[in-house]
Amino acid sequence: MVLYDRLVAREVLNLCRRDAERIYVGKERDNHTMPQEDINRLLARLAREGKRVVAAQGRGSVHLRRGGEEIETLAEEGVPFQVVPGITAASGCASYAAFR
């Protein structure tokens, strides 16, 4: 299962298993597909059902509180999880420039 927001590039989603179910949980100002609390509960429920769940977020969502709320919910509910940081734009640009 892959829960993803609008800031996750299509190329990143294409790296996921082809058979993985994808659920869009993106938000825009005044247009939330799903309230954050529901996303938190969905992550925990899917994991408790024995599913492997990825919450793919773009552009520092963990730092903008959303990821922190998800982590807090998983920890409170005793669901094991792992946070895998992405590459910030600044680091990505510097790495790309080094190979040009």
N, C-alpha and C positions, 0 to 999 in steps of 0.2 A: 504494500500500500504506500502510495506517495501522496502526501498532502502538500500542496504547493501554492505559492502566492503569485501575484501578477508580475513580480520582479524577477522571477526565475526564468532565465533564458531558455528558449525552446531547445537549444543545443545541449543544455544541461539535462533537461528532461529526457532527451533522446539517449542519454547515457544510462538511464534506468533500464531495468529489465523490461523487455517488450511485453511480458505478460503481467507486469505489475499494474494493479488498478490505480488510477490517478483520480484524486479528488481535488478540485479547485476550491481553495478557501481564501482567495484573495480579497483584498480590501482597497477601496479608493475612498477619498473623502466623501462622506455622506452616502457611500454605497458599499456596504459590507455583505459579502456573500453569506457569512455566518458570524455571529458574535464570537469574540475571543473566548469567552467562557465555554461555549459549545465546542470550539476547536480543541480546547484543552481536554474536555471530557471525551471527545471523540478519539483523540490520541491515546488516552489512557484505556478506554474501552477496547479499542482495536488491539492494543498490546496485550491486555488481559485475555483476549480471545485467542492469543497465541500467534497473532500475525506479526510479521516484521513490518515496522512502520518507519517511514522517513518523513520528516517535516522539513521540506526544502524551502528555504527562505532566501530572498534576495536582498542585497544591499543593507547589511547590518541589522536585520530585523531583531536579532538576539539583543543587540545593544539598544534598540528602540522599545524595549519593554516586552514585546510580544513573546519572544523566545524565553525570556525570564519567567513569564507567567506559565508557559508550557512546562518548563523545567520544574517550577514550583509544584504544579499540579501532579506531575509524574512522581516527584519525590514524596509528596504527601500521600499519594495512593500506593506507594511501595512498588512502583513500576520501574524496573531497571532501564537505564537509558545511557546513551553516549552522545556527547556534543562533538561534532566534527566541524571545526571552523573552516570557513572558506577563505578565499583570497580577496583581500581588499583591492579596490581599484588602483590605489597608489602602488601597492606591491605588484599587482599584475602588470601595470604599465611599465614599471621599472624592469621587471623580468623580461617582458616582451621587447623592450628597447635594447636590452643587453644582447639580444640575439639578432638584431637587425644589422 
